[in-house]
């Protein structure tokens, strides 16, 4: 019985770590798409849908931990170098999980 409980705990832990790895990958992919869009389009996206329409993302991923398309978007202003000119662009510059749960590292997913 103890073995069964231990196996259940390890399995649940394995599932959580797998979902966390998928979350990190989804965030990395979206952040890379934001950076590429901003660089190549010479303007910041205004939404995740902009990234899909411009083919920088195939689709907006679901948060694998909370299983929803619920992302916290961060908008800001940054400098973009165009040739010899410096241009300020405003728009989407980062994305975070919208999941209020806490990860295995004891940090809320919405701070990842």
C-alpha positions in Angstrom: 0.0 0.0 0.0 2.8 2.4 0.8 4.4 1.5 -2.5 1.2 2.4 -4.3 1.0 5.7 -2.5 4.6 6.5 -3.3 4.1 5.6 -7.0 1.1 7.9 -7.1 3.0 10.7 -5.6 5.9 10.3 -8.1 3.6 10.0 -11.0 1.8 13.2 -10.0 5.1 14.9 -9.6 6.2 13.6 -13.0 3.0 15.0 -14.7 3.5 18.4 -13.0 7.2 18.6 -14.2 6.1 17.6 -17.7 3.4 20.3 -17.8 5.9 22.9 -16.4 8.4 22.0 -19.1 5.6 22.5 -21.7 4.8 25.8 -20.1 8.4 27.0 -20.3 8.6 26.0 -23.9 5.3 27.8 -24.8 6.5 31.0 -23.1 9.9 30.7 -24.8 8.2 30.3 -28.2 5.9 33.2 -27.7 8.7 35.5 -26.4 10.9 34.6 -29.4 8.0 35.3 -31.7 7.5 38.7 -30.1 11.2 39.5 -30.5 11.2 38.3 -34.2 8.1 40.2 -35.0 9.4 43.4 -33.5 12.7 43.1 -35.3 11.5 42.1 -38.8 8.2 44.1 -38.9 10.0 47.1 -37.3 7.1 47.5 -34.9 5.9 45.7 -31.8 2.9 43.4 -32.0 -0.3 44.7 -30.2 -1.6 41.2 -29.4 -0.8 37.5 -29.7 -3.2 37.4 -32.6 -0.8 39.7 -34.5 1.8 37.0 -34.2 -0.5 34.4 -35.6 -1.7 36.6 -38.5 1.9 37.4 -39.5 2.9 33.7 -39.2 5.3 34.1 -36.3 3.1 31.7 -34.4 1.0 28.8 -35.8 -1.6 29.3 -33.1 -1.8 30.8 -29.6 -0.9 27.9 -27.3 -2.9 26.8 -24.3 -1.3 27.1 -20.9 -0.5 23.4 -20.2 -0.8 23.9 -16.5 -4.2 25.5 -16.3 -5.3 24.2 -19.7 -6.6 27.5 -21.0 -5.5 30.2 -23.4 -5.0 32.7 -20.6 -1.8 34.7 -20.9 -0.9 37.9 -19.1 0.5 40.3 -21.7 3.0 43.0 -20.8 3.1 46.1 -23.0 6.0 48.5 -23.0 8.1 50.9 -25.0 11.5 50.0 -26.4 14.1 51.3 -28.7 14.5 49.7 -32.1 17.6 50.4 -34.2 16.8 50.9 -37.9 19.9 51.4 -39.8 21.4 54.5 -38.2 18.2 55.7 -36.7 16.7 54.9 -33.2 12.9 54.4 -33.2 10.7 54.0 -30.2 8.1 51.3 -30.5 5.2 50.6 -28.2 3.4 47.3 -27.9 3.6 43.8 -26.6 7.0 43.0 -25.2 6.5 40.0 -22.9 4.1 37.3 -22.0 3.5 35.4 -18.7 1.3 32.6 -17.7 -2.2 33.6 -16.4 -2.3 30.6 -14.1 -2.6 31.5 -10.4 -1.2 28.2 -9.2 2.3 27.7 -7.7 5.0 25.7 -9.5 7.3 23.1 -8.1 9.9 25.8 -7.6 7.4 27.5 -5.2 7.0 30.5 -7.5 3.6 31.4 -9.0 3.3 30.4 -12.7 2.2 33.9 -13.5 5.7 35.2 -12.7 7.5 32.8 -15.1 
